[in-house]
Amino acid sequence: MSNSSSITQFLLLPFTDTRELQLLHFWLFLGIYLAALLGNGLIITTIACDQHLHTPMYFFLLNLSLLNLGYISTTLPKSMANSLWNTRVISFLGCAAQVFMFLFFISAEYSLLTIMSYDRYAAICKPLHYGTLLGSRACVHMAAAAWATGFLNALLHTANTFSLPLCKGNAVNQFFCEIPQILKLSCSDAHYREAGLLMFSAFFFEGCFVFIVVSYVQIFRAVMRIPSEQGQHKAFSTCLPHLAVVSLFVITGIFAYLKPPSISSLWLDLVMAVFYSLVPPAVNPLIYSMRNKELQDSVWKLITGRFQ
C-alpha cells in the first residue's frame, strides 16, 4: 500500500495505446491550443491597442481572455507532450502545481463571468448610473477580487487534497490532474473532508449562477421594453455571447465535479473534462466576436495595421 509521502509521480490517463492515434491526438490538441492562443491573443492585443475599447465590458473581456490562456496552458501542453513522447508520467509536484493553477484560473474565470453579468445589467438596466457603478477604479477592484477568489479557492483545495493519504496507487483516470480523480486514490473516509469543501465551493458557484440568471432575467425584461429594433439587437449582441459562454462553462463543470458515482464512467469523465477544460477557451473568442461588430472591426484594423 502506498501513501502520499511515498508517491513521487502520477500516471495520467492516455487517450490511446496505439502510436498512430497518439500522434493524431497530439495534432488535434495542438490545433485546439493554437486556435485558443490565436483567438484570445487577438482579443487581448486588440483591446489593449484600441482606445475605443477601453470600456468596462472590454476590460473584463481582456481579463477573461487572459484566464482562458492560463487554464488551457495548464493542461494541454503536458497532455500533448505525453502523447508525443509516449509517456503517462507527471511528477507529484507537477501534479500539485497543475491542480493549483487549473483551479486558480477556472475559479477566477467563473467569478469574472459573474462580474460581467453585473456589468451588462448595469449597462442596460441602469444606463444613467453606469459610469458611477463601474468606474475605472471599481472595475479594477472587481477584477482583482475575481483573481483573488481564484487564488484562495485553488490554495484551499490543493493544500487539502494533497494532504490526504493516498492508498490506492498513483494512476489518475484523467488526461490531467483533476481533484475528483485524485480523491479516488485516497484512503477510505479520508476524502470526505475535501468532498465537503467541494460541496461548499459548489454552493458558492451555484449562488453566482443564480446571480447571473437573475441579472439576465432583468436584462431581457429591460431589452423587450426598448422601442427600437436596432437597440434590441445591440443589447442582445452583447448579452447572448456571455450567456452562451456561462451556460457551457457551468453545465459541463458542475456535471464533471458533482455527478453521482452511479453514472460515472471512464469515457464520460474524459468527455466532460474536454468540454469544460478545452472547449470554452477555444470557442470563447469566436462567441464574443461573432455578434460584436465593434470588436470585429477593431480586430480587422489590428490585422491590417490601420489603428490611428
C-alpha positions in Angstrom: 0.0 0.0 0.0 1.3 3.4 -0.9 0.7 6.8 0.7 1.1 10.4 -0.4 4.6 10.7 1.2 6.0 7.8 -0.8 4.4 8.8 -4.2 6.8 10.8 -6.3 4.8 10.7 -9.6 1.4 10.0 -11.0 0.3 8.2 -14.2 -2.2 10.2 -16.3 -4.8 8.6 -18.5 -3.7 8.0 -22.1 -6.2 8.6 -24.8 -5.0 5.5 -26.6 -2.2 3.0 -26.6 -1.9 3.0 -30.4 1.1 5.1 -31.6 -0.7 6.4 -34.7 -3.7 7.5 -32.6 -1.4 9.1 -30.0 0.1 11.3 -32.8 -3.4 12.1 -34.1 -4.3 13.2 -30.5 -1.2 15.3 -30.4 -2.0 17.1 -33.6 -5.7 17.6 -32.7 -4.8 19.1 -29.3 -2.1 21.2 -30.9 -4.7 22.7 -33.3 -7.1 23.4 -30.4 -4.3 25.0 -28.4 -3.1 27.2 -31.3 -6.7 28.3 -32.0 -7.1 29.3 -28.4 -3.8 31.1 -28.4 -4.6 33.0 -31.6 -8.2 33.9 -30.7 -7.5 35.0 -27.1 -4.3 36.7 -28.1 -6.0 38.7 -30.8 -8.7 39.9 -28.3 -6.1 40.8 -25.7 -3.9 42.7 -28.2 -6.9 44.4 -29.9 -8.4 45.7 -26.6 -5.0 46.8 -25.4 -4.3 48.7 -28.6 -7.7 50.3 -29.5 -8.6 53.3 -27.3 -12.2 52.9 -28.3 -12.4 49.6 -26.5 -11.1 50.9 -23.2 -14.5 50.4 -21.5 -15.6 48.2 -18.6 -17.1 45.5 -20.8 -13.9 45.1 -22.9 -11.7 45.4 -19.8 -13.4 42.4 -18.3 -13.2 40.6 -21.7 -9.5 41.2 -21.7 -9.2 39.6 -18.3 -11.4 36.7 -19.4 -9.0 36.0 -22.4 -6.0 36.1 -20.0 -7.7 33.5 -17.8 -8.6 31.4 -20.9 -5.0 31.3 -21.9 -3.9 30.4 -18.4 -6.1 27.4 -17.8 -5.8 25.8 -21.3 -2.0 26.2 -21.0 -2.1 24.4 -17.6 -3.5 21.2 -19.0 -3.0 20.9 -22.8 0.8 21.2 -23.2 1.5 18.4 -20.8 -1.1 16.1 -22.4 0.4 16.8 -25.8 3.9 16.1 -24.6 2.8 12.8 -23.1 1.2 11.7 -26.4 4.2 12.9 -28.4 6.8 11.1 -26.2 4.5 8.1 -25.5 4.5 8.5 -21.7 2.0 8.9 -18.9 4.2 10.3 -16.1 3.7 13.6 -14.2 5.7 14.3 -11.1 4.0 14.7 -7.7 4.9 18.4 -7.6 3.9 18.9 -11.2 0.5 17.3 -10.5 0.0 19.6 -7.4 1.0 22.6 -9.5 -1.4 21.6 -12.3 -4.3 21.2 -9.8 -3.5 24.6 -8.2 -3.1 26.5 -11.5 -6.2 24.9 -13.1 -8.4 25.7 -10.1 -7.0 29.2 -9.9 -7.7 30.1 -13.5 -11.1 28.3 -13.7 -12.4 29.7 -10.3 -11.2 33.2 -11.2 -12.9 32.9 -14.6 -16.3 31.9 -13.1 -16.1 34.8 -10.7 -15.3 37.1 -13.6 -18.2 35.8 -15.6 -20.4 36.7 -12.6 -19.0 40.3 -12.6 -19.5 40.5 -16.4 -23.2 39.7 -15.9 -23.4 42.6 -13.4 -21.7 44.8 -16.0 -24.3 44.0 -18.6 -27.1 44.5 -16.1 -25.8 47.9 -15.1 -25.2 49.0 -18.8 -28.8 48.0 -19.9 -30.9 48.4 -16.8 -29.1 51.3 -15.1 -27.6 53.3 -18.0 -27.7 56.6 -16.2 -25.7 55.3 -13.3 -23.4 53.1 -15.3 -20.4 55.4 -15.1 -20.8 55.6 -11.3 -21.3 51.9 -10.7 -18.5 50.8 -13.0 -15.8 53.5 -12.9 -12.2 52.6 -13.7 -11.3 52.0 -10.0 -14.4 49.9 -9.4 -13.6 47.7 -12.4 -10.0 47.2 -11.3 -11.2 46.2 -7.8 -13.8 43.8 -9.1 -11.3 42.1 -11.5 -8.7 41.9 -8.6 -11.4 40.3 -6.4 -12.1 37.7 -9.1 -8.4 36.8 -9.4 -8.0 36.7 -5.6 -11.1 34.4 -5.3 -9.5 32.0 -7.7 -6.2 32.1 -5.8 -7.8 31.4 -2.4 -10.1 28.7 -3.7 -7.2 26.9 -5.5 -4.9 27.2 -2.5 -7.6 25.7 -0.1 -8.4 22.8 -2.4 -4.9 22.0 -3.4 -3.5 22.0 0.1 -6.3 19.9 1.4 -6.3 17.4 -1.5 -2.5 16.7 -1.3 -2.5 16.4 2.4 -4.8 13.3 2.2 -3.1 9.9 2.5 -3.2 8.1 -0.9 -3.6 4.3 -0.6 -4.9 3.2 -4.0 -1.9 3.6 -6.3 -0.9 6.6 -8.5 -2.9 6.1 -11.7 -5.1 9.2 -12.3 -8.0 8.4 -14.6 -7.9 11.7 -16.4 -5.7 13.3 -19.0 -4.7 16.0 -16.4 -4.6 16.1 -12.6 -8.2 16.6 -11.5 -9.3 16.6 -7.9 -12.2 14.1 -8.2 -9.8 11.6 -9.8 -7.2 12.1 -7.1 -9.7 11.7 -4.4 -10.4 8.2 -5.7 -6.8 7.3 -4.8 -7.3 8.4 -1.1 -7.8 6.1 1.8 -11.3 5.2 2.8 -13.2 8.1 4.5 -10.2 10.4 4.3 -11.5 12.1 1.2 -14.8 13.2 2.8 -13.2 16.4 4.1 -12.2 17.5 0.6 -15.6 16.3 -0.7 -17.2 18.7 1.8 -15.1 21.6 0.6 -16.1 20.8 -3.0 -19.7 20.9 -1.9 -19.1 24.3 -0.2 -17.4 25.6 -3.4 -20.3 24.2 -5.5 -22.8 26.1 -3.4 -20.8 29.3 -3.8 -20.6 28.9 -7.5 -24.3 28.0 -7.7 -25.0 31.2 -5.9 -23.0 33.0 -8.6 -25.0 31.2 -11.2 -28.3 32.3 -9.6 -27.0 35.9 -9.6 -26.2 35.6 -13.3 -29.6 34.1 -14.1 -31.4 36.9 -12.1 -29.3 39.5 -13.8 -30.2 38.2 -17.2 -33.9 38.0 -16.4 -33.8 41.7 -15.5 -31.8 42.4 -18.7 -34.2 40.6 -21.0 -37.1 42.3 -19.4 -35.4 45.7 -20.0 -34.5 44.8 -23.6 -38.0 43.9 -24.5 -39.1 47.4 -23.4 -36.6 49.0 -25.8 -38.8 50.6 -28.6 -36.2 50.4 -31.4 -35.3 47.1 -33.1 -31.7 48.3 -33.5 -31.5 49.0 -29.8 -32.7 45.5 -29.0 -30.3 44.0 -31.5 -27.3 45.8 -29.9 -28.4 44.7 -26.4 -28.8 41.1 -27.4 -25.5 41.1 -29.3 -23.6 41.9 -26.1 -25.6 39.7 -23.8 -26.2 36.5 -25.7 -22.5 35.6 -26.2 -21.8 36.0 -22.5 -24.9 33.9 -21.6 -23.7 31.1 -24.1 -20.2 31.1 -22.5 -21.6 30.9 -19.0 -24.1 28.1 -19.8 -21.4 25.9 -21.5 -18.9 26.6 -18.6 -21.3 25.9 -15.8 -23.2 22.9 -17.1 -20.1 20.9 -18.0 -18.1 22.0 -14.9 -20.8 21.2 -12.4 -21.6 17.9 -14.1 -17.9 16.9 -14.1 -17.5 17.6 -10.3 -20.9 16.7 -8.8 -22.3 13.9 -11.0 -23.4 10.8 -9.0 -20.9 8.0 -8.9 -23.5 5.7 -10.3 -23.4 7.4 -13.7 -19.6 7.9 -13.7 -17.5 6.1 -16.3 -14.0 6.5 -17.7 -15.1 7.9 -21.1 -17.9 10.1 -19.7 -15.4 11.7 -17.3 -13.0 12.2 -20.2 -15.6 13.8 -22.4 -16.8 16.1 -19.7 -13.3 17.2 -18.9 -12.6 18.0 -22.5 -15.8 20.1 -22.7 -15.2 22.2 -19.6 -11.4 22.5 -19.8 -10.7 22.8 -23.5 -13.9 23.9 -25.4 -14.6 27.3 -23.5 -11.1 28.9 -24.0 -11.1 27.7 -27.7 -14.6 28.9 -28.6 -14.9 32.0 -26.3 -13.1 34.3 -28.8 -15.4 33.1 -31.6 -18.6 33.5 -29.5 -17.7 37.0 -28.3 -16.6 38.3 -31.8 -19.4 36.6 -33.8 -22.1 39.1 -32.9 -19.9 42.0 -31.9 -19.3 44.3 -34.9 -17.2 46.8 -32.8 -14.8 44.1 -31.8 -14.7 42.6 -35.3 -13.8 46.0 -36.8 -11.1 46.6 -34.3 -9.6 43.1 -34.9 -9.6 43.8 -38.6 -7.9 47.2 -38.0 -5.2 45.4 -36.0 -4.6 42.8 -38.7 -4.4 45.4 -41.5 -2.4 47.9 -39.4 -5.0 50.7 -39.6 -5.1 51.8 -36.0 -4.9 55.5 -35.6 
